[in-house]
Amino acid sequence: MARTKFPLLLVDNKNILSVINEGEFKFSPLTFVEAKSIIDMHDEDDVINLFSGRDLEKVVYNYLDVEDRNFEYMPINNMVVGQDAIIFKLYITPSETQPIITTESGAMAKKIENIYVTCQLVSRIK
């Protein structure tokens, strides 16, 4: 199926400013279930992935249980009126505890950070 006029954008807090630098926007909090539903409503070629790293993409697929599809990576400078984006915001805090685990290869690893993810829907309205 061909891409629609307003493909859904998947962005993170590292690149959101590149898509919202002109216009007026409405921001709405999303639950993970709502984010999954919105992504699942779009065909593979109707979603553009702007994530700054593959780690967040793995979280989206694994934690949200979104089908692992091959969304196109494409730099976008501005959203157009009527276009939506889902923002995955990462919050990283120092770990209060530093448990040590042994990896599959036998190396020792220490927990140093906690990573939290929230979702928002942003729509360009003007």
MARBA-3410 file (N, C-alpha, C, O; in Angstrom, 1 decimal):
126
0.8,-1.2,0.0,0.0,0.0,0.0,0.9,1.2,0.0,1.9,1.2,0.6 ~ 0.5,2.3,-0.7,1.3,3.5,-0.8,1.1,4.3,0.5,0.2,4.2,1.2 ~ 2.2,5.1,0.8,2.2,5.9,1.9,1.1,7.0,1.8,0.9,7.5,0.8 ~ 0.4,7.3,3.0,-0.6,8.3,3.0,0.1,9.7,3.0,1.3,9.8,3.1 ~ -0.7,10.7,2.9,-0.2,12.1,2.8,0.4,12.4,4.2,1.4,13.2,4.2
-0.1,11.9,5.3,0.4,12.2,6.6,0.8,10.9,7.3,0.1,10.5,8.2 ~ 2.0,10.4,7.0,2.5,9.2,7.8,2.7,9.5,9.2,3.0,10.6,9.6 ~ 2.5,8.4,10.0,2.7,8.5,11.5,4.2,8.5,11.7,5.0,7.8,11.1 ~ 4.7,9.4,12.6,6.1,9.5,12.9,6.3,8.9,14.3,5.5,9.1,15.2 ~ 7.4,8.1,14.4,7.8,7.6,15.7,9.1,8.3,16.1,10.1,8.2,15.4
9.1,9.1,17.2,10.2,9.9,17.5,10.6,9.7,19.0,9.8,9.1,19.8 ~ 11.7,10.1,19.4,12.1,10.1,20.8,12.5,11.4,21.2,12.5,12.4,20.5 ~ 12.8,11.6,22.5,13.1,12.9,23.1,14.4,13.5,22.5,14.7,14.7,22.8 ~ 15.2,12.7,21.8,16.5,13.3,21.3,16.2,14.0,19.9,17.0,14.8,19.5 ~ 15.1,13.6,19.2,14.9,14.2,17.9,13.5,14.9,17.8,13.2,15.3,16.6
12.8,15.0,18.8,11.4,15.6,18.7,11.5,17.1,18.2,10.7,17.6,17.5 ~ 12.5,17.8,18.7,12.6,19.2,18.3,12.8,19.5,16.8,12.4,20.5,16.3 ~ 13.3,18.5,16.1,13.5,18.6,14.7,12.2,18.6,13.9,12.1,19.1,12.8 ~ 11.2,18.0,14.5,9.9,17.9,13.8,8.8,18.9,14.3,7.8,19.0,13.6 ~ 9.1,19.5,15.4,8.1,20.5,15.9,8.6,21.9,16.0,8.3,22.7,16.9
9.5,22.3,15.0,10.1,23.7,15.1,9.2,24.7,14.5,9.6,25.9,14.6 ~ 8.1,24.4,13.8,7.2,25.4,13.2,5.8,24.9,13.4,5.5,23.7,13.3 ~ 4.9,25.9,13.7,3.5,25.5,13.8,3.0,25.5,15.2,3.7,25.8,16.2 ~ 1.7,25.1,15.3,1.0,24.9,16.6,0.7,23.4,16.8,0.3,22.7,15.8 ~ 0.9,22.9,18.0,0.8,21.5,18.3,-0.1,21.2,19.5,-0.2,22.0,20.4
-0.7,20.0,19.5,-1.5,19.5,20.6,-0.7,18.3,21.1,-0.5,17.4,20.4 ~ -0.4,18.3,22.4,0.2,17.1,23.0,-0.8,16.4,24.0,-1.5,17.1,24.7 ~ -0.8,15.1,23.9,-1.7,14.3,24.7,-0.9,13.1,25.3,-0.2,12.5,24.5 ~ -1.1,12.8,26.6,-0.4,11.6,27.1,-1.0,10.4,26.5,-2.2,10.3,26.2 ~ -0.2,9.3,26.3,-0.7,8.1,25.8,-0.3,6.9,26.8,0.8,7.0,27.4
-1.2,6.0,26.9,-0.8,4.8,27.6,-0.1,3.9,26.6,-0.1,4.2,25.4 ~ 0.6,2.9,27.1,1.3,2.0,26.2,0.3,1.2,25.3,0.6,0.9,24.1 ~ -0.9,0.9,25.8,-1.9,0.2,25.1,-2.4,1.1,23.9,-2.6,0.7,22.8 ~ -2.6,2.4,24.2,-3.0,3.4,23.2,-1.9,3.5,22.1,-2.3,3.6,20.9 ~ -0.7,3.6,22.5,0.4,3.8,21.6,0.5,2.6,20.6,0.6,2.7,19.4
0.4,1.4,21.2,0.4,0.1,20.4,-0.8,0.2,19.4,-0.6,-0.2,18.3 ~ -2.0,0.5,19.9,-3.2,0.6,19.0,-3.0,1.5,17.8,-3.3,1.2,16.7 ~ -2.4,2.7,18.1,-2.2,3.7,17.0,-1.2,3.1,16.0,-1.4,3.2,14.8 ~ -0.1,2.6,16.5,0.9,2.0,15.6,0.3,0.9,14.8,0.5,0.8,13.6 ~ -0.5,0.0,15.4,-1.1,-1.2,14.7,-2.1,-0.8,13.7,-2.4,-1.5,12.8
-2.7,0.4,13.8,-3.7,0.9,12.8,-3.0,1.3,11.5,-3.7,1.4,10.5 ~ -1.7,1.5,11.5,-1.0,2.0,10.3,-0.3,0.8,9.6,0.3,-0.1,10.3 ~ -0.3,0.9,8.3,0.5,-0.1,7.5,1.9,0.2,7.7,2.3,1.3,8.1 ~ 2.8,-0.8,7.4,4.2,-0.6,7.5,4.8,0.6,6.8,5.6,1.3,7.3 ~ 4.3,0.8,5.5,4.8,1.9,4.8,4.1,3.3,5.1,4.4,4.3,4.4
3.3,3.3,6.1,2.6,4.5,6.5,3.2,5.0,7.9,2.5,5.8,8.6 ~ 4.3,4.5,8.3,5.0,4.9,9.5,6.4,5.2,9.2,7.1,4.4,8.5 ~ 6.9,6.3,9.7,8.3,6.7,9.5,9.0,6.7,10.9,8.5,7.3,11.9 ~ 10.1,6.0,11.0,10.8,5.9,12.3,11.9,6.9,12.3,12.8,6.9,11.4 ~ 11.9,7.7,13.3,13.0,8.7,13.5,13.8,8.4,14.8,14.6,9.3,15.2
13.7,7.3,15.4,14.4,7.0,16.6,15.9,7.2,16.4,16.5,6.9,15.3 ~ 16.6,7.7,17.4,18.0,8.0,17.3,18.8,6.8,17.6,20.1,6.8,17.4 ~ 18.2,5.7,18.0,19.0,4.4,18.3,18.1,3.2,18.2,16.9,3.3,18.4 ~ 18.7,2.1,17.9,17.9,0.8,17.8,17.4,0.3,19.2,16.5,-0.5,19.2 ~ 18.0,0.7,20.3,17.6,0.3,21.6,16.2,0.6,21.9,15.4,-0.2,22.4
15.8,1.8,21.6,14.4,2.2,21.8,13.4,1.4,20.9,12.3,1.1,21.4 ~ 13.8,1.2,19.7,13.0,0.4,18.8,12.7,-1.0,19.4,11.6,-1.5,19.3 ~ 13.7,-1.6,20.0,13.5,-2.9,20.7,12.5,-2.8,21.8,11.7,-3.8,22.0 ~ 12.6,-1.8,22.6,11.6,-1.6,23.6,10.2,-1.5,23.1,9.3,-2.1,23.6 ~ 10.0,-0.8,22.0,8.7,-0.6,21.4,8.2,-2.0,20.9,7.0,-2.3,21.2
9.0,-2.7,20.3,8.6,-4.0,19.8,8.3,-5.0,20.9,7.3,-5.8,20.9 ~ 9.3,-5.1,21.8,9.2,-6.1,22.9,8.2,-5.8,24.0,7.3,-6.6,24.3 ~ 8.3,-4.6,24.5,7.5,-4.2,25.7,6.0,-3.9,25.2,5.1,-4.3,25.9 ~ 5.9,-3.2,24.2,4.5,-2.8,23.7,3.9,-3.9,22.9,2.7,-3.9,22.6 ~ 4.7,-5.0,22.6,4.2,-6.1,21.8,3.7,-5.6,20.4,2.7,-6.1,19.9
4.4,-4.7,19.9,4.1,-4.2,18.5,4.8,-5.2,17.6,6.0,-5.5,17.8 ~ 4.2,-5.6,16.5,4.8,-6.4,15.5,6.0,-5.8,15.0,6.1,-4.6,14.6 ~ 7.1,-6.6,14.9,8.4,-6.1,14.4,8.3,-5.9,12.9,8.5,-6.8,12.1 ~ 8.0,-4.7,12.5,7.9,-4.3,11.1,9.1,-3.5,10.7,9.8,-2.9,11.6 ~ 9.3,-3.4,9.4,10.5,-2.7,8.9,10.1,-1.2,8.6,10.0,-0.9,7.4
9.9,-0.4,9.6,9.5,1.0,9.3,10.7,1.7,8.8,11.8,1.6,9.2 ~ 10.4,2.5,7.7,11.5,3.3,7.1,12.0,4.3,8.0,11.3,5.0,8.7 ~ 13.4,4.5,8.0,14.1,5.6,8.6,14.2,6.7,7.6,14.6,6.5,6.5 ~ 13.7,7.9,8.1,13.8,9.1,7.1,13.9,10.3,8.0,13.1,10.5,8.9 ~ 14.9,11.2,7.7,14.9,12.5,8.4,13.7,13.4,8.1,13.4,13.5,6.9
13.1,13.9,9.0,11.9,14.8,8.8,12.3,16.1,9.6,12.7,16.1,10.7 ~ 12.1,17.2,8.9,12.4,18.5,9.5,11.2,19.2,10.1,11.4,19.9,11.1 ~ 10.1,19.0,9.5,8.8,19.6,10.1,7.7,18.7,9.9,7.5,18.1,8.8 ~ 6.8,18.6,10.9,5.5,17.9,10.7,4.6,18.8,9.8,4.8,20.1,9.9 ~ 3.7,18.3,9.1,2.7,19.0,8.3,1.4,19.1,9.1,1.2,18.2,9.9
0.6,20.1,8.8,-0.7,20.2,9.5,-1.5,18.9,9.3,-1.6,18.5,8.1 ~ -2.0,18.4,10.3,-2.8,17.2,10.3,-2.0,15.9,10.5,-2.6,14.8,10.6 ~ -0.7,16.0,10.7,0.2,14.9,10.9,0.3,14.6,12.4,0.3,15.5,13.2 ~ 0.4,13.3,12.8,0.6,12.9,14.1,2.0,12.2,14.3,2.6,11.7,13.4 ~ 2.5,12.3,15.5,3.7,11.6,15.9,3.5,11.0,17.3,2.8,11.6,18.1
4.1,9.9,17.5,4.2,9.3,18.9,5.6,9.6,19.4,6.6,9.2,18.8 ~ 5.7,10.2,20.5,7.0,10.5,21.2,7.2,9.5,22.3,6.4,9.3,23.1 ~ 8.3,8.8,22.2,8.7,7.9,23.3,9.8,8.7,24.1,11.0,8.8,23.6 ~ 9.4,9.1,25.3,10.4,9.9,26.1,11.1,9.0,27.1,10.5,8.2,27.8 ~ 12.4,9.1,27.0,13.2,8.3,27.9,13.6,9.2,29.2,14.1,10.3,29.0
13.5,8.6,30.3,13.9,9.2,31.6,14.9,8.3,32.2,14.6,7.1,32.5 ~ 16.1,8.8,32.4,17.2,8.0,32.9,17.6,8.5,34.3,18.0,9.7,34.4 ~ 17.6,7.7,35.3,18.0,8.1,36.6,19.1,7.2,37.1,19.2,6.0,36.7 ~ 19.9,7.7,38.1,20.9,6.8,38.6,20.3,5.7,39.4,19.2,5.9,40.0 ~ 20.9,4.5,39.4,20.4,3.4,40.1,20.7,3.6,41.6,21.8,3.9,42.0
19.7,3.4,42.5,19.9,3.5,43.9,20.7,2.3,44.4,21.4,2.3,45.5 ~ 20.5,1.2,43.7,21.3,0.0,44.1,22.1,-0.4,42.9,21.8,-0.1,41.7 ~ 23.2,-1.1,43.1,24.1,-1.5,42.0,24.4,-3.0,42.1,25.5,-3.4,42.4 ~ 23.3,-3.8,41.8,23.5,-5.2,41.9,24.5,-5.6,40.8,24.6,-5.0,39.7 ~ 25.3,-6.7,41.0,26.2,-7.2,40.0,25.7,-8.5,39.6,25.3,-9.4,40.4
25.7,-8.7,38.2,25.3,-10.0,37.7,26.4,-10.5,36.8,27.3,-9.8,36.5 ~ 26.3,-11.8,36.5,27.2,-12.5,35.6,26.5,-12.6,34.3,25.4,-13.2,34.2 ~ 27.1,-12.2,33.2,26.5,-12.3,31.9,26.7,-13.7,31.3,27.4,-14.5,31.9 ~ 26.1,-13.9,30.2,26.1,-15.3,29.6,27.6,-15.6,29.2,27.9,-16.8,29.2 ~ 28.4,-14.6,29.0,29.8,-14.9,28.6,30.7,-15.0,29.9,31.9,-15.3,29.7
30.1,-14.8,31.1,30.9,-14.9,32.3,31.5,-13.6,32.8,32.1,-13.6,33.9 ~ 31.2,-12.5,32.1,31.7,-11.2,32.5,30.8,-10.7,33.6,29.6,-11.1,33.7 ~ 31.3,-9.8,34.5,30.5,-9.2,35.5,30.0,-7.9,35.0,30.7,-7.1,34.3 ~ 28.7,-7.6,35.3,28.1,-6.4,34.9,27.4,-5.8,36.1,26.8,-6.4,36.9 ~ 27.4,-4.4,36.2,26.8,-3.7,37.3,25.7,-2.8,36.8,25.9,-2.1,35.8
24.6,-2.8,37.5,23.5,-1.9,37.1,23.9,-0.5,37.6,24.3,-0.2,38.7 ~ 23.8,0.5,36.6,24.2,1.9,37.0,23.1,2.9,36.7,23.1,4.0,37.3 ~ 22.0,2.5,35.9,21.0,3.4,35.6,19.6,2.7,35.6,19.5,1.5,35.4 ~ 18.6,3.5,35.8,17.2,3.0,35.6,16.7,3.8,34.4,16.9,5.0,34.3 ~ 16.0,3.1,33.5,15.5,3.7,32.3,13.9,3.6,32.4,13.4,2.5,32.5
13.3,4.7,32.2,11.8,4.8,32.2,11.4,5.3,30.8,12.1,6.2,30.3 ~ 10.2,4.9,30.3,9.7,5.3,29.0,8.3,5.8,29.2,7.5,5.1,29.9 ~ 7.9,6.9,28.7,6.6,7.4,28.6,6.2,7.7,27.1,7.1,7.9,26.3 ~ 4.9,7.8,26.9,4.5,8.1,25.5,3.6,9.3,25.5,2.8,9.6,26.4 ~ 3.7,10.0,24.4,2.8,11.2,24.1,2.5,11.2,22.6,3.2,10.8,21.8
1.2,11.6,22.4,0.8,11.8,21.0,0.9,13.3,20.7,0.4,14.1,21.5 ~ 1.6,13.7,19.6,1.6,15.1,19.3,1.0,15.2,17.9,1.3,14.5,17.0 ~ 0.1,16.2,17.7,-0.6,16.5,16.5,-0.3,17.9,16.1,-0.4,18.8,16.9 ~ 0.1,18.1,14.8,0.2,19.5,14.3,-1.1,20.0,13.9,-1.8,19.4,13.1 ~ -1.6,21.1,14.6,-2.9,21.6,14.3,-2.9,22.9,13.4,-3.9,23.2,12.8
-1.8,23.6,13.4,-1.7,24.8,12.5,-0.3,24.9,12.0,0.0,25.9,11.3
END
